[in-house]
Structures are given as C-alpha cells and as structure tokens.
Amino acid sequence: MSAKTKILFVDDEKAIRDLFQLIFKKEPFSIQTACDGVDALEKIESFAPEIVVADVNMPRMGGLTLLNEIMVRHPHLTVVMVTGYGAVKDAVDAMKAGAYDYILKPFDVNAIRELIKDIAARRRTTRKGVSGHNEAPNGGMMPNMVGLDPKMIEVFERVIDVAQSNATVLITGETGTGKELVADAIHQHSARASGPLVKVNCAALTETIINNELFGHERGAFTGAVGTKSGYFETADTGTIFLDEIGDIPVHTQISLLRVLEQGSFTRVGSTRPRKVDVRLICATHKNLPEAVARGIFREDLFYRINVVNIHLPPLRERKSDIVSMANFFLKKCCADQQRNIEAISHAALKTLIQYDWPGNVRELKNTIERAVVFCKGDEIVPTNLSEIPEESARSREVTIKAPTFTLADVEKSLISKVLAETDWNLKQAAEHLAIARGTLYGKMKRYHIERTE
C-alpha cells in the first residue's frame, strides 16, 4: 500500500484549521496544521509534507513570506495559497512567486478536495520516475533537463511517449527554454538512437544556400560547385534531423520540405533524380506559426504536417519552483568545468534568483550561474556575484474593471475578459500579460464560461 500524501495546512484561525481537517477526514491523506509561517517552517522540517496550503494573512509570518522561504529551502514542495476578501493582488502575487494555485475563503469544499487530489496525483507520477531521474548525472532518463514543476512533468511524459513513435514533432516555446534538449531526449529514447542526430539552425542559413545545405547539390549545379555534396537530410538517413527555428525557412524551401514529409524523398540542387531518405523530423520554433500561416508566410499544409505532436516548453517565469534545483544543477556543472570548489548558493542569492523573471529563460539562468562562479571569491555564491541581474522593472499598469460584485472570482473573470479583448483573443499574449501559463488561462476561461462573442 502506498504511503499517504502529507499535507500541511497553515492558518491562524483554529476554526479554519479544524474545518480543513474535517474536509479531508475520510480522504487518504495525512494532515497536520500550523498557526503561522514560523510554525509552518518548523513543521515542514519535522513532518516533511508534500503539499502546503497556507493563508495569505497571518501574524508573525504571512503566507507570501512563507511561500518565498519554501521556494528557497524546499523548492520541490507544492504550495497552494488561501485568500479572500476580494484580495486579487495577493492571489496574483502568489502565482507570480511560484504558488501552484490559490483557493478562496469561504471554502468551496468540493473544489478544494479536487485540487488537492489533482496535486497528489501529479506528485505520485513524479515518484514513479517519469521525471524523477531527470537530474541523475549518469544514466538518467534526461540528464540535462531539470524540473519537477507540474508543467515540466507533462513535458517529460510527452517526450517519453512520443519517442516510441516515428511521428513528426514540433517543439514550441520562447528562446532559451531548452527546445534543443527536448529534441536530444526524443532521439535518445527512440528506436533511431543508434542513428545520427543532425541539428540545423534554419535561422543561420540564408535564402540562397538553405536548399543546398539541406538537400545537397550535384557537381556543376552552380558556379563553384566543383564536386557533389550531400545535404543534411542525406547525412541524417536512418536517424533524426532537428530543424531549429523552422519558422525562418523561405517558402521555396517549405515546398521541398513538404515533399520529404509526404513522399520520403528529395532532389539535390542541380539534379532531377529523387532520392529516398528515412529520417525522423523534429522541428522547433519560438514564433507563432498559426499567425505566420494567417499572414501567408508559412504554408498551411506544411504546418499541419510538422505539427503532428506538439510539445510546448513553459518559460522559466511560469515554473519558478524549479529555479533553485536548476541553479544548483548549473552550479555543480560549472564548478566541474572551471575546476572551482564552490559549495552552495546563499539563501539571499537564491531569493534574488527566484524574484527575477528570466526573460532569457533557462539559458539566461545558466549564463548567470556561470558568471557567478567566475567572480565568486569564497565558497558560496552571494547576491553581489549576481550584480548583472537587473532591478525588477515596474511593469504594473492601471486597469479599470467592472465587476458585478467584489469577490475575487468576479474580479478575476472581468480581468481575464478585459485582457482577452485587449489582445484580440490572442491567448498566448493574454497569458503573458496575466503572467500565467496558457493551460491555466484555458482552465479559468472554462471555469468562468468566458467565450468569444462576435
């Protein structure tokens, strides 16, 4: 029989703590309570919970301060914040700081029960090893990919599933999120792992040479073609080809690429003879390809051919619970590369890393730790070693919202509706403005029955 999921509930009101225990009395959970943030930190050490549910407003140490401490000391805990009284700012701040979700007072018993069950199920998936081995330095499933955030668990699960097939994969996400690492993992876990993995940065190839580089040329095909040359597709035969920044290829190359996908053949520049090739295609882009299709700069038929399976990588600001483990992972790697003996990242430095939004994502975090290792004078990285992290810019703006009441749910529904209208229902942009994941936005739209009306 599997061990019960441990939950710590934190609230300064005894009646609320008793109510929470009553809600889960018949559920397969082990529950303990704490009266404030200070008490909670002590209970975390002794009780070792997996999930912490904490009220925002408490004496001695409030919920947001507790959340920040947990992010630094216990980054793999899942934290849910409790708020009320229409405190939309507290809820937004909690989500930005790394909380998994929030619940409202007065409690919706069924909603709380379903949320906790969902979190527990996700954590069980982690324990089963889908992503639990991803930090293993040798022999791990994904040794260069670190993350236990639920969004990353979904990515790891999808990678393992799709690797067993021969389906074409489109990896999407902002620059620096690790799209190339996902391509590596798919290839390494596929039946083609013994074959070549050829990586091509399409953005680095000019329009005049891209077909030549991808498909090769015959001798005399153009001035300077003194011999026959094989292209990347021939080199990748029996293996995998990874086309990074696929959104940058010109239309004439898109036609040639479509032929490879549909017929399994291509033609070298200067030749009329088709050549067969057995290649698995993985593509990646940070661009909005559906928007490029609508603008006529990316072929619709090619988009559907490469988007058989989509894997979206969340930006680092949407999975802040992974920052501490990732920073420590990069610290260990950089120290080994530079032959330095730096033991840790200080508590204050970790707070600085967590509070930053990382527009350059994982790549920026890696570079930041590498610089810190170079300039660190002691055996611990401190905030002065992170001086290149800019001060958080004030990005707030005034928004006028008309809500029928002042409950958080009504205000949130009105805010989401307003941002969707302002972005012309571009869900990606709306999610970015709201500082939440697209999946979270979809869920809230469904919860509040928000639909576009013409």
JOKA-V824310 format. One record per residue. N is the residue number from 0. RES is the residue in one small letter. PHI is phi in whole degrees, -180 to 180 (none if undefined). BURIAL is + if it has 9 or more other C-alpha atoms within 8 Angstrom, else -. D_CENTER is the distance of its C-alpha to the mean C-alpha in whole Angstrom. Layout:
n->N res->RES phi->PHI burial->BURIAL d_center->D_CENTER
n->N res->RES phi->PHI burial->BURIAL d_center->D_CENTER
This chain:
n->0 res->m phi->none burial->- d_center->33
n->1 res->s phi->-72 burial->- d_center->29
n->2 res->a phi->-67 burial->- d_center->29
n->3 res->k phi->-70 burial->- d_center->28
n->4 res->t phi->-70 burial->+ d_center->25
n->5 res->k phi->-92 burial->+ d_center->26
n->6 res->i phi->-126 burial->+ d_center->25
n->7 res->l phi->-110 burial->+ d_center->26
n->8 res->f phi->-107 burial->+ d_center->27
n->9 res->v phi->-121 burial->+ d_center->28
n->10 res->d phi->-160 burial->+ d_center->31
n->11 res->d phi->-81 burial->+ d_center->34
n->12 res->e phi->-100 burial->- d_center->36
n->13 res->k phi->-60 burial->- d_center->37
n->14 res->a phi->-62 burial->- d_center->38
n->15 res->i phi->-70 burial->- d_center->34
n->16 res->r phi->-63 burial->+ d_center->34
n->17 res->d phi->-65 burial->- d_center->36
n->18 res->l phi->-63 burial->- d_center->35
n->19 res->f phi->-62 burial->+ d_center->31
n->20 res->q phi->-64 burial->+ d_center->33
n->21 res->l phi->-66 burial->- d_center->35
n->22 res->i phi->-58 burial->+ d_center->32
n->23 res->f phi->-106 burial->+ d_center->31
n->24 res->k phi->-58 burial->- d_center->35
n->25 res->k phi->-101 burial->- d_center->35
n->26 res->e phi->-95 burial->- d_center->31
n->27 res->p phi->-80 burial->- d_center->30
n->28 res->f phi->-126 burial->+ d_center->29
n->29 res->s phi->-104 burial->- d_center->30
n->30 res->i phi->-113 burial->+ d_center->30
n->31 res->q phi->-130 burial->+ d_center->31
n->32 res->t phi->-128 burial->+ d_center->31
n->33 res->a phi->-141 burial->+ d_center->32
n->34 res->c phi->-93 burial->+ d_center->33
n->35 res->d phi->-168 burial->+ d_center->31
n->36 res->g phi->-64 burial->+ d_center->28
n->37 res->v phi->-63 burial->+ d_center->31
n->38 res->d phi->-62 burial->+ d_center->32
n->39 res->a phi->-63 burial->+ d_center->28
n->40 res->l phi->-62 burial->+ d_center->28
n->41 res->e phi->-69 burial->- d_center->31
n->42 res->k phi->-67 burial->+ d_center->30
n->43 res->i phi->-61 burial->+ d_center->27
n->44 res->e phi->-66 burial->- d_center->29
n->45 res->s phi->-88 burial->- d_center->31
n->46 res->f phi->-91 burial->- d_center->30
n->47 res->a phi->54 burial->- d_center->26
n->48 res->p phi->-72 burial->+ d_center->24
n->49 res->e phi->-102 burial->+ d_center->21
n->50 res->i phi->-128 burial->+ d_center->20
n->51 res->v phi->-119 burial->+ d_center->22
n->52 res->v phi->-114 burial->+ d_center->23
n->53 res->a phi->-131 burial->+ d_center->25
n->54 res->d phi->-72 burial->+ d_center->27
n->55 res->v phi->-75 burial->+ d_center->26
n->56 res->n phi->-98 burial->- d_center->30
n->57 res->m phi->-145 burial->+ d_center->31
n->58 res->p phi->-73 burial->- d_center->34
n->59 res->r phi->63 burial->- d_center->34
n->60 res->m phi->-142 burial->+ d_center->30
n->61 res->g phi->-79 burial->+ d_center->28
n->62 res->g phi->-65 burial->+ d_center->25
n->63 res->l phi->-68 burial->+ d_center->23
n->64 res->t phi->-65 burial->+ d_center->24
n->65 res->l phi->-61 burial->+ d_center->24
n->66 res->l phi->-58 burial->+ d_center->20
n->67 res->n phi->-61 burial->+ d_center->20
n->68 res->e phi->-66 burial->+ d_center->22
n->69 res->i phi->-65 burial->+ d_center->20
n->70 res->m phi->-60 burial->+ d_center->17
n->71 res->v phi->-84 burial->+ d_center->19
n->72 res->r phi->-85 burial->- d_center->21
n->73 res->h phi->-136 burial->- d_center->19
n->74 res->p phi->-65 burial->+ d_center->16
n->75 res->h phi->-92 burial->+ d_center->15
n->76 res->l phi->-75 burial->+ d_center->17
n->77 res->t phi->-97 burial->+ d_center->16
n->78 res->v phi->-115 burial->+ d_center->18
n->79 res->v phi->-119 burial->+ d_center->19
n->80 res->m phi->-98 burial->+ d_center->21
n->81 res->v phi->-112 burial->+ d_center->24
n->82 res->t phi->-142 burial->+ d_center->26
n->83 res->g phi->-165 burial->+ d_center->29
n->84 res->y phi->57 burial->- d_center->31
n->85 res->g phi->67 burial->+ d_center->29
n->86 res->a phi->-82 burial->+ d_center->27
n->87 res->v phi->-64 burial->+ d_center->24
n->88 res->k phi->-64 burial->- d_center->24
n->89 res->d phi->-62 burial->+ d_center->23
n->90 res->a phi->-64 burial->+ d_center->21
n->91 res->v phi->-64 burial->- d_center->19
n->92 res->d phi->-61 burial->+ d_center->19
n->93 res->a phi->-65 burial->+ d_center->18
n->94 res->m phi->-66 burial->+ d_center->15
n->95 res->k phi->-65 burial->+ d_center->14
n->96 res->a phi->-80 burial->+ d_center->15
n->97 res->g phi->119 burial->+ d_center->13
n->98 res->a phi->-65 burial->+ d_center->15
n->99 res->y phi->-71 burial->- d_center->13
n->100 res->d phi->-167 burial->- d_center->16
n->101 res->y phi->-137 burial->+ d_center->20
n->102 res->i phi->-128 burial->+ d_center->23
n->103 res->l phi->-107 burial->+ d_center->26
n->104 res->k phi->-96 burial->+ d_center->30
n->105 res->p phi->-67 burial->- d_center->32
n->106 res->f phi->-68 burial->- d_center->30
n->107 res->d phi->-95 burial->- d_center->29
n->108 res->v phi->-55 burial->- d_center->30
n->109 res->n phi->-65 burial->- d_center->29
n->110 res->a phi->-65 burial->- d_center->25
n->111 res->i phi->-63 burial->+ d_center->25
n->112 res->r phi->-61 burial->+ d_center->26
n->113 res->e phi->-68 burial->- d_center->24
n->114 res->l phi->-63 burial->- d_center->21
n->115 res->i phi->-65 burial->- d_center->22
n->116 res->k phi->-62 burial->- d_center->22
n->117 res->d phi->-64 burial->- d_center->19
n->118 res->i phi->-63 burial->+ d_center->17
n->119 res->a phi->-62 burial->+ d_center->20
n->120 res->a phi->-64 burial->- d_center->19
n->121 res->r phi->-65 burial->+ d_center->16
n->122 res->r phi->-69 burial->- d_center->17
n->123 res->r phi->-64 burial->- d_center->20
n->124 res->t phi->-60 burial->+ d_center->17
n->125 res->t phi->-62 burial->+ d_center->16
n->126 res->r phi->-65 burial->- d_center->19
n->127 res->k phi->-71 burial->- d_center->20
n->128 res->g phi->107 burial->- d_center->19
n->129 res->v phi->-58 burial->+ d_center->16
n->130 res->s phi->-121 burial->+ d_center->13
n->131 res->g phi->-68 burial->+ d_center->16
n->132 res->h phi->-100 burial->+ d_center->18
n->133 res->n phi->-72 burial->+ d_center->15
n->134 res->e phi->-100 burial->+ d_center->16
n->135 res->a phi->-64 burial->+ d_center->20
n->136 res->p phi->-68 burial->- d_center->21
n->137 res->n phi->-134 burial->- d_center->23
n->138 res->g phi->78 burial->- d_center->23
n->139 res->g phi->-73 burial->+ d_center->20
n->140 res->m phi->-63 burial->+ d_center->18
n->141 res->m phi->-139 burial->+ d_center->15
n->142 res->p phi->-64 burial->+ d_center->17
n->143 res->n phi->-105 burial->- d_center->15
n->144 res->m phi->-117 burial->- d_center->11
n->145 res->v phi->-116 burial->+ d_center->11
n->146 res->g phi->162 burial->+ d_center->9
n->147 res->l phi->-121 burial->+ d_center->10
n->148 res->d phi->-62 burial->+ d_center->8
n->149 res->p phi->-53 burial->- d_center->9
n->150 res->k phi->-65 burial->- d_center->6
n->151 res->m phi->-77 burial->+ d_center->6
n->152 res->i phi->-59 burial->+ d_center->9
n->153 res->e phi->-63 burial->- d_center->9
n->154 res->v phi->-63 burial->+ d_center->8
n->155 res->f phi->-61 burial->+ d_center->11
n->156 res->e phi->-61 burial->+ d_center->13
n->157 res->r phi->-67 burial->+ d_center->13
n->158 res->v phi->-61 burial->+ d_center->13
n->159 res->i phi->-62 burial->+ d_center->16
n->160 res->d phi->-65 burial->- d_center->18
n->161 res->v phi->-74 burial->+ d_center->18
n->162 res->a phi->-62 burial->+ d_center->19
n->163 res->q phi->-75 burial->+ d_center->22
n->164 res->s phi->-103 burial->- d_center->23
n->165 res->n phi->-113 burial->- d_center->24
n->166 res->a phi->-69 burial->+ d_center->22
n->167 res->t phi->-72 burial->+ d_center->21
n->168 res->v phi->-122 burial->+ d_center->17
n->169 res->l phi->-114 burial->+ d_center->15
n->170 res->i phi->-101 burial->+ d_center->12
n->171 res->t phi->-119 burial->+ d_center->10
n->172 res->g phi->151 burial->+ d_center->8
n->173 res->e phi->-65 burial->+ d_center->9
n->174 res->t phi->-60 burial->- d_center->12
n->175 res->g phi->90 burial->+ d_center->11
n->176 res->t phi->-87 burial->+ d_center->7
n->177 res->g phi->104 burial->+ d_center->9
n->178 res->k phi->-64 burial->+ d_center->10
n->179 res->e phi->-65 burial->- d_center->14
n->180 res->l phi->-64 burial->+ d_center->13
n->181 res->v phi->-66 burial->+ d_center->12
n->182 res->a phi->-60 burial->+ d_center->15
n->183 res->d phi->-58 burial->+ d_center->17
n->184 res->a phi->-65 burial->+ d_center->16
n->185 res->i phi->-61 burial->+ d_center->17
n->186 res->h phi->-64 burial->+ d_center->20
n->187 res->q phi->-65 burial->- d_center->21
n->188 res->h phi->-101 burial->+ d_center->20
n->189 res->s phi->-99 burial->+ d_center->22
n->190 res->a phi->-70 burial->- d_center->26
n->191 res->r phi->-96 burial->+ d_center->26
n->192 res->a phi->-58 burial->+ d_center->25
n->193 res->s phi->-79 burial->- d_center->29
n->194 res->g phi->-89 burial->+ d_center->29
n->195 res->p phi->-73 burial->+ d_center->27
n->196 res->l phi->-117 burial->+ d_center->24
n->197 res->v phi->-104 burial->+ d_center->25
n->198 res->k phi->-107 burial->- d_center->22
n->199 res->v phi->-129 burial->+ d_center->23
n->200 res->n phi->-91 burial->+ d_center->22
n->201 res->c phi->-62 burial->+ d_center->23
n->202 res->a phi->-67 burial->+ d_center->23
n->203 res->a phi->-88 burial->- d_center->25
n->204 res->l phi->-103 burial->- d_center->28
n->205 res->t phi->-73 burial->- d_center->31
n->206 res->e phi->-60 burial->- d_center->32
n->207 res->t phi->-79 burial->- d_center->35
n->208 res->i phi->-116 burial->- d_center->34
n->209 res->i phi->-64 burial->+ d_center->31
n->210 res->n phi->-64 burial->+ d_center->33
n->211 res->n phi->-63 burial->+ d_center->35
n->212 res->e phi->-71 burial->+ d_center->32
n->213 res->l phi->-76 burial->+ d_center->30
n->214 res->f phi->-115 burial->+ d_center->34
n->215 res->g phi->80 burial->+ d_center->36
n->216 res->h phi->-148 burial->+ d_center->40
n->217 res->e phi->-93 burial->+ d_center->43
n->218 res->r phi->-61 burial->+ d_center->46
n->219 res->g phi->81 burial->+ d_center->48
n->220 res->a phi->-64 burial->+ d_center->45
n->221 res->f phi->-159 burial->- d_center->45
n->222 res->t phi->-59 burial->- d_center->46
n->223 res->g phi->98 burial->- d_center->45
n->224 res->a phi->-83 burial->+ d_center->44
n->225 res->v phi->-83 burial->- d_center->47
n->226 res->g phi->-152 burial->- d_center->45
n->227 res->t phi->-82 burial->+ d_center->43
n->228 res->k phi->-130 burial->- d_center->39
n->229 res->s phi->-83 burial->+ d_center->37
n->230 res->g phi->-94 burial->+ d_center->33
n->231 res->y phi->-62 burial->+ d_center->30
n->232 res->f phi->-66 burial->+ d_center->30
n->233 res->e phi->-65 burial->+ d_center->33
n->234 res->t phi->-62 burial->+ d_center->32
n->235 res->a phi->-87 burial->+ d_center->29
n->236 res->d phi->-53 burial->+ d_center->31
n->237 res->t phi->74 burial->+ d_center->31
n->238 res->g phi->-123 burial->+ d_center->27
n->239 res->t phi->-129 burial->+ d_center->24
n->240 res->i phi->-117 burial->+ d_center->23
n->241 res->f phi->-110 burial->+ d_center->20
n->242 res->l phi->-100 burial->+ d_center->20
n->243 res->d phi->-81 burial->+ d_center->18
n->244 res->e phi->56 burial->+ d_center->18
n->245 res->i phi->-61 burial->+ d_center->20
n->246 res->g phi->-68 burial->- d_center->20
n->247 res->d phi->-97 burial->- d_center->23
n->248 res->i phi->-77 burial->+ d_center->26
n->249 res->p phi->-70 burial->- d_center->29
n->250 res->v phi->-60 burial->+ d_center->30
n->251 res->h phi->-65 burial->- d_center->33
n->252 res->t phi->-76 burial->+ d_center->30
n->253 res->q phi->-59 burial->+ d_center->29
n->254 res->i phi->-64 burial->+ d_center->32
n->255 res->s phi->-64 burial->+ d_center->32
n->256 res->l phi->-66 burial->+ d_center->29
n->257 res->l phi->-61 burial->+ d_center->29
n->258 res->r phi->-65 burial->+ d_center->33
n->259 res->v phi->-61 burial->+ d_center->31
n->260 res->l phi->-69 burial->+ d_center->29
n->261 res->e phi->-84 burial->- d_center->31
n->262 res->q phi->-116 burial->- d_center->34
n->263 res->g phi->68 burial->+ d_center->33
n->264 res->s phi->-145 burial->+ d_center->35
n->265 res->f phi->-147 burial->+ d_center->35
n->266 res->t phi->-127 burial->+ d_center->38
n->267 res->r phi->-64 burial->+ d_center->39
n->268 res->v phi->-62 burial->+ d_center->40
n->269 res->g phi->89 burial->+ d_center->43
n->270 res->s phi->-123 burial->+ d_center->44
n->271 res->t phi->-116 burial->- d_center->44
n->272 res->r phi->-96 burial->- d_center->44
n->273 res->p phi->-66 burial->- d_center->40
n->274 res->r phi->-120 burial->- d_center->39
n->275 res->k phi->-79 burial->- d_center->37
n->276 res->v phi->-147 burial->+ d_center->34
n->277 res->d phi->-112 burial->- d_center->31
n->278 res->v phi->-135 burial->+ d_center->28
n->279 res->r phi->-95 burial->+ d_center->24
n->280 res->l phi->-102 burial->+ d_center->22
n->281 res->i phi->-123 burial->+ d_center->19
n->282 res->c phi->-119 burial->+ d_center->17
n->283 res->a phi->-147 burial->+ d_center->15
n->284 res->t phi->-160 burial->+ d_center->15
n->285 res->h phi->-101 burial->+ d_center->13
n->286 res->k phi->-89 burial->- d_center->16
n->287 res->n phi->-89 burial->- d_center->17
n->288 res->l phi->-67 burial->+ d_center->19
n->289 res->p phi->-57 burial->- d_center->20
n->290 res->e phi->-68 burial->- d_center->22
n->291 res->a phi->-65 burial->+ d_center->23
n->292 res->v phi->-63 burial->+ d_center->25
n->293 res->a phi->-62 burial->- d_center->26
n->294 res->r phi->-84 burial->- d_center->28
n->295 res->g phi->81 burial->- d_center->29
n->296 res->i phi->-106 burial->- d_center->28
n->297 res->f phi->-139 burial->+ d_center->26
n->298 res->r phi->-67 burial->+ d_center->27
n->299 res->e phi->-65 burial->- d_center->27
n->300 res->d phi->-65 burial->- d_center->28
n->301 res->l phi->-69 burial->+ d_center->26
n->302 res->f phi->-57 burial->+ d_center->23
n->303 res->y phi->-69 burial->- d_center->23
n->304 res->r phi->-73 burial->+ d_center->24
n->305 res->i phi->-88 burial->+ d_center->21
n->306 res->n phi->-98 burial->+ d_center->19
n->307 res->v phi->-65 burial->+ d_center->20
n->308 res->v phi->-126 burial->+ d_center->17
n->309 res->n phi->-109 burial->+ d_center->14
n->310 res->i phi->-121 burial->+ d_center->10
n->311 res->h phi->-103 burial->- d_center->7
n->312 res->l phi->-95 burial->+ d_center->4
n->313 res->p phi->-73 burial->+ d_center->3
n->314 res->p phi->-66 burial->+ d_center->5
n->315 res->l phi->-62 burial->+ d_center->6
n->316 res->r phi->-66 burial->+ d_center->8
n->317 res->e phi->-96 burial->+ d_center->7
n->318 res->r phi->-141 burial->+ d_center->6
n->319 res->k phi->-65 burial->+ d_center->9
n->320 res->s phi->-66 burial->+ d_center->11
n->321 res->d phi->-93 burial->+ d_center->10
n->322 res->i phi->-62 burial->+ d_center->11
n->323 res->v phi->-63 burial->+ d_center->15
n->324 res->s phi->-65 burial->+ d_center->14
n->325 res->m phi->-68 burial->+ d_center->13
n->326 res->a phi->-62 burial->+ d_center->15
n->327 res->n phi->-67 burial->+ d_center->18
n->328 res->f phi->-62 burial->+ d_center->17
n->329 res->f phi->-68 burial->+ d_center->17
n->330 res->l phi->-60 burial->+ d_center->20
n->331 res->k phi->-62 burial->- d_center->22
n->332 res->k phi->-67 burial->- d_center->21
n->333 res->c phi->-67 burial->+ d_center->23
n->334 res->c phi->-64 burial->+ d_center->26
n->335 res->a phi->-66 burial->- d_center->26
n->336 res->d phi->-66 burial->- d_center->26
n->337 res->q phi->-99 burial->- d_center->28
n->338 res->q phi->55 burial->- d_center->31
n->339 res->r phi->-109 burial->+ d_center->30
n->340 res->n phi->-119 burial->- d_center->30
n->341 res->i phi->-104 burial->+ d_center->28
n->342 res->e phi->-81 burial->- d_center->28
n->343 res->a phi->-161 burial->+ d_center->25
n->344 res->i phi->-107 burial->+ d_center->23
n->345 res->s phi->-64 burial->+ d_center->25
n->346 res->h phi->-55 burial->- d_center->24
n->347 res->a phi->-66 burial->- d_center->25
n->348 res->a phi->-67 burial->+ d_center->22
n->349 res->l phi->-63 burial->+ d_center->19
n->350 res->k phi->-62 burial->+ d_center->20
n->351 res->t phi->-61 burial->+ d_center->20
n->352 res->l phi->-64 burial->+ d_center->17
n->353 res->i phi->-69 burial->+ d_center->15
n->354 res->q phi->-77 burial->- d_center->17
n->355 res->y phi->-83 burial->- d_center->16
n->356 res->d phi->-89 burial->- d_center->13
n->357 res->w phi->53 burial->+ d_center->12
n->358 res->p phi->-62 burial->- d_center->13
n->359 res->g phi->-90 burial->+ d_center->13
n->360 res->n phi->61 burial->+ d_center->9
n->361 res->v phi->-61 burial->+ d_center->10
n->362 res->r phi->-61 burial->+ d_center->13
n->363 res->e phi->-67 burial->+ d_center->14
n->364 res->l phi->-63 burial->+ d_center->14
n->365 res->k phi->-60 burial->+ d_center->15
n->366 res->n phi->-64 burial->- d_center->18
n->367 res->t phi->-64 burial->+ d_center->19
n->368 res->i phi->-66 burial->+ d_center->19
n->369 res->e phi->-63 burial->+ d_center->22
n->370 res->r phi->-65 burial->+ d_center->24
n->371 res->a phi->-62 burial->+ d_center->24
n->372 res->v phi->-63 burial->+ d_center->25
n->373 res->v phi->-62 burial->- d_center->28
n->374 res->f phi->-97 burial->- d_center->29
n->375 res->c phi->-69 burial->+ d_center->29
n->376 res->k phi->-98 burial->- d_center->33
n->377 res->g phi->-115 burial->- d_center->33
n->378 res->d phi->-104 burial->+ d_center->31
n->379 res->e phi->-147 burial->+ d_center->28
n->380 res->i phi->-78 burial->+ d_center->26
n->381 res->v phi->-121 burial->+ d_center->26
n->382 res->p phi->-54 burial->+ d_center->25
n->383 res->t phi->-66 burial->- d_center->28
n->384 res->n phi->-76 burial->+ d_center->26
n->385 res->l phi->-112 burial->+ d_center->23
n->386 res->s phi->-63 burial->- d_center->26
n->387 res->e phi->-81 burial->- d_center->24
n->388 res->i phi->-74 burial->- d_center->21
n->389 res->p phi->-70 burial->- d_center->22
n->390 res->e phi->-63 burial->- d_center->23
n->391 res->e phi->-60 burial->- d_center->21
n->392 res->s phi->-78 burial->- d_center->23
n->393 res->a phi->-78 burial->- d_center->24
n->394 res->r phi->-108 burial->- d_center->22
n->395 res->s phi->-75 burial->- d_center->24
n->396 res->r phi->-145 burial->- d_center->26
n->397 res->e phi->-78 burial->- d_center->29
n->398 res->v phi->-131 burial->- d_center->28
n->399 res->t phi->-93 burial->- d_center->31
n->400 res->i phi->-121 burial->- d_center->30
n->401 res->k phi->-104 burial->- d_center->33
n->402 res->a phi->-123 burial->- d_center->32
n->403 res->p phi->-66 burial->- d_center->35
n->404 res->t phi->-139 burial->- d_center->34
n->405 res->f phi->-107 burial->+ d_center->33
n->406 res->t phi->-73 burial->+ d_center->31
n->407 res->l phi->-60 burial->+ d_center->27
n->408 res->a phi->-60 burial->- d_center->26
n->409 res->d phi->-67 burial->+ d_center->28
n->410 res->v phi->-65 burial->+ d_center->27
n->411 res->e phi->-64 burial->+ d_center->24
n->412 res->k phi->-61 burial->+ d_center->25
n->413 res->s phi->-66 burial->+ d_center->27
n->414 res->l phi->-64 burial->+ d_center->24
n->415 res->i phi->-62 burial->+ d_center->22
n->416 res->s phi->-61 burial->+ d_center->25
n->417 res->k phi->-67 burial->+ d_center->26
n->418 res->v phi->-66 burial->+ d_center->22
n->419 res->l phi->-61 burial->+ d_center->22
n->420 res->a phi->-65 burial->- d_center->26
n->421 res->e phi->-66 burial->- d_center->25
n->422 res->t phi->-98 burial->+ d_center->22
n->423 res->d phi->54 burial->- d_center->25
n->424 res->w phi->62 burial->+ d_center->22
n->425 res->n phi->-83 burial->- d_center->19
n->426 res->l phi->-64 burial->+ d_center->16
n->427 res->k phi->-64 burial->- d_center->14
n->428 res->q phi->-65 burial->- d_center->16
n->429 res->a phi->-61 burial->+ d_center->17
n->430 res->a phi->-62 burial->+ d_center->13
n->431 res->e phi->-65 burial->+ d_center->13
n->432 res->h phi->-64 burial->- d_center->17
n->433 res->l phi->-85 burial->- d_center->16
n->434 res->a phi->60 burial->- d_center->13
n->435 res->i phi->-133 burial->+ d_center->11
n->436 res->a phi->-72 burial->+ d_center->9
n->437 res->r phi->-61 burial->+ d_center->11
n->438 res->g phi->-62 burial->- d_center->11
n->439 res->t phi->-66 burial->- d_center->13
n->440 res->l phi->-61 burial->+ d_center->15
n->441 res->y phi->-57 burial->- d_center->16
n->442 res->g phi->-63 burial->- d_center->17
n->443 res->k phi->-71 burial->- d_center->19
n->444 res->m phi->-62 burial->+ d_center->21
n->445 res->k phi->-69 burial->- d_center->22
n->446 res->r phi->-62 burial->- d_center->23
n->447 res->y phi->-97 burial->- d_center->25
n->448 res->h phi->57 burial->- d_center->26
n->449 res->i phi->-89 burial->+ d_center->25
n->450 res->e phi->-131 burial->- d_center->26
n->451 res->r phi->-77 burial->- d_center->27
n->452 res->t phi->-120 burial->- d_center->31
n->453 res->e phi->-79 burial->- d_center->33
